[in-house]
């Protein structure tokens, strides 16, 4: 309970950005800017944001943004190639005609994302595979927003699972005295909870679509 005092500012920032987005006050891009501006303001108020820290975080943000932009640029080219080749649409028709329940096909697609997330960066995996699997999802009649939520969940699994496990190495950097194998062992309860949540949302999709349905576009 004492530790929750430290998240007060983060909760305010979340309510401001997501609440304003849901109420239609601003677009998703503007919500991101509001969040960044709010975080900067909080750092100044708490007097923990020095010029050196600002420059360092700016460099990190710039590197991440450039990486994402290059990945997206490559994915756009790849997406155009896939559209011209008609492979996703042929794949969608083939999968839709399989004599199995559509949940079986979706479970197989989600398994591909789960295994891929163990070896690839989640952003790279998403932008490369979405042009292939999105037509399949539409053909099977699944809600695109629900599918997006599931992909986010699987991305969360990917960043904590070996051998890549980006978040595990982040924790190692924060606590270098803790052995890496000990950190990897510690992620399994959280991984189990995420897998259980994904299974529940797979069979009860309303859990994922209820909140987005309240957003005012």
N, C-alpha and C positions, 0 to 999 in steps of 0.2 A: 504493500500500500504506500509505503514511503517513496518507493521508486516511481510510482505513477505521477508524482508531483513534477517530475522532469519532462513529462509529455504534454503539459498544459498548453504550451505555445504551439506544439505540433497539432493538437486537436483543434485549436482556434484556426490555424492555417488550413486544415483539412475542411472544416465546416465552411470557411469562407470560399475556398476554391470549388469544392464539390457542391456545396449548397447553392452558390451563385450559378453554377453550371446547370443544376437541376431546375432552378427557378427561371432559367432563361435570361439571366442578367448578362451573360457573356458566352462566347463560343468556347470550345475546348482549347483552342490556341490561346485565347485571351485568359482562360483559367490557368494555363501554364505560366503565363506572364504574371498573373496575380499571385500565384504561389511563389514564384521566384522573387518577386518584389517584396512579398510578405516575409519570406525567409531572410532577405537582406535587412529589412527593417527590424526584425526580431534580433538579429545578430548585433545591430547597432545599439538597440535598446539595452541588451544584456552586456554590452561593451566587451564582447568576445570576438568581434570581427575586426582584426587588424588589417592594415593595408597589405602586409605580406600574405596573410591568409586569404585575402580577397583575390590577390594575383594568382596564388597557387590554385585555388578552387576554380578561378576563371580559366586557367590553362587546362585543368582536368576536364572542365565542361566543354572547352573548345575541342580537345582531342576526342572526347566521346561523341560530340556532335558531328565532327568530320567523319569519324568512323561510321556512324549511323547513316550519314548522307551518302557516302560511297557505297555502302551496302544497299541502300534504297535505290541508288542510281543503277547499280548492277541488277537489282531485282526487277526494275522497270523494263530494262532491256530483255531480261529473261522472260518476264511476263508477256511482252510483245511476241517473243519467239514462240512461247507456248500457245498463244492465241492463234498465231498464223499456222502452227503445226496441227492445231485442233486436238492435241493429245489429251488435255484435261476433259474436253467434252466427250471424247470417245471413251475415256476412262470412266466418266460419270455414267454414261449410258451402260457400260459393261457392268459396273458395280451395282447399278440400280436393277439390272436384270438378274443378278445372282439369286438363287433360290434360298436365301437366308433372310432372317429378320434384319431390318435396317440398323438396329442397335448393335448387332454383331459387326456390321461393316464399320459403324462409327467407332466401336471399341478397337477395331484393328487400326483405324486411322489415328486414334489417340495413342495407341501403343507405339506407332511409328514416331509420333512427336515426342513421346516419353524417352524412347531409346535414342533418338536423334539429339535430344536435349542433353544427354549425358556426354556427348562428344563435341557438340557445336554451340556457339554462342546463341542464346535464345532469339535475339533480334535477327541474326543471319538465318537461323532455321525458319523463323516465321515468314520472312519476306521471300525466301526461296520456295517454300512448300505451299504457301497459300494459293498461288496461281494454279497449282495442280489440284489441291483438295477442295478449294472453295466451290467450284462447279459441282463436285460430287456431293458436298453438303447440301447445296441448293436442290439438286436433283432428288436427293433422299427426303427433302421436305423438313430439314432441321432449321431452327431459328438461327440466323447469322449472328445475332447478339449473344445467344447462348453459346454458340461455337467459339466466339471470341473470348468469352469468359473461361471456357474450358482450356483454350490455348494459353491463356494467362496462367491458369493453375498449373498446366504442364510445364510452362516456362519456369515457374517457381520451383518445381521439382528438379528441373534441369540444372539450376544454378547451385543446388546443394548436393547433387549426386556425383559420385566418382565416375570417370577419372578426372574430368575437368573441374566441376564444382567451384565456380568462380567465387561464390559467397564464402565457401570454406576457407579459401586462401585469403580472403579479406579478413576473416576472423583470426586467421593465423598471423596476419600482419598487425592486428590490434593486440593480440595476446601471444607474442612469439615464444613465451615460456611453455605454452601448452603444446604437447606433441600433436603432429598433424593427424596421425591415426586415431588419437583420442577425439579430435574434433569430428572426424568422419564418422566415428561410432556414435557420437552424440546427435547426429542429424536424423537417425533412423526413426525415432518417435515422431518427429515433425514430418518426415517423409510419409510415414504410415498415416498420419492425420490428413495430409494432403491427398493421398490416394483414396482414403475413405470418403473425403469430401467430394472428390471427382466422381466416385461411383454413385454417391447420393444425388449429385446434380445431374448425372447421366440419366437417372431414372425419374428424377423430379425436376425437370428443367425450369419450372416456375420460380425456383429459388434464385436462379440466375437472371431471369427476365423481369421479375417483379419490380425491382428498384429502377432499372433503365426505363421501364414503361412509364415512370412518373416524371421523367425528364421532359421539360417543355422545349420543343425545338423551335 
